[in-house]
Amino acid sequence: MSTLPVINLTYEIYKAVVDIVSHSEKRWRYSLGASLEKSVLDLLSELIMAKNAPKPIKAAYLLKASGHLETATLKLRLFLELKIANETKIFQTQNKLAEAGRMLGGWLKSLHDA
């Protein structure tokens, strides 16, 4: 079974988030950091469910995934604004999240157009 590019990218995002969180202060690691990790894992989970779901219910999983992506984006922005972690790593991860968002949007659009 092949893995979709958006799932591979989200996996890369998760690895980057784990690295960012592990290098943040203990104060943030177990609160905002754990929450950010969970949001990205939930995003990954919904994408996998959408991949394997029958066509009529794929959109529901993708909409949930979109919500998790937006939540993760906001939490990452909070990391940046509070200067919790390395700015360069955060910017790189934000770019990957934006790309995943574009892929997710394209997938949703393809379901509506079909």
Secondary structure, 3 states (H helix, E strand, C coil): CCCCHHHHHHHHHHHHHHHHHHCCCHHHHHHHHHHHHHHHHHHHHHHHHHHHCCHHHHHHHHHHHHHHHHHHHHHHHHHHHCCCCCHHHHHHHHHHHHHHHHHHHHHHHHHHHC
